[in-house]
């Protein structure tokens, strides 16, 4: 069953612009269109979009997703593909850890600033 761009965007909680961008970047597609020119997504399209959305949520770039999804044949999983995936996920994990550390440092700075401002109010 084919689904419209609005339906897919709602179902996968992604913007219609993101879906258009994924098609433009050739992560999906080309997407079929109905008589009115409205994009119509197949089950296979939706499955691929789900993978893309999931990888993006983990912090993968479009370039990384292209490499991961298209440099490997899903129907012929081999040791190289598994090793590449392990390496990729390890790199994502490291990147997320760095981001978490940066956010924690920013949070400490904000807390210090709030504390100083609260002290200013108390000392008036």
Secondary structure as UniProt FT lines:
FT   STRAND          3..4
FT   HELIX           5..12
FT   HELIX           16..24
FT   TURN            25..26
FT   STRAND          32..33
FT   TURN            35..36
FT   STRAND          39..41
FT   HELIX           43..57
FT   TURN            58..59
FT   HELIX           62..70
FT   HELIX           74..76
FT   HELIX           79..122
//
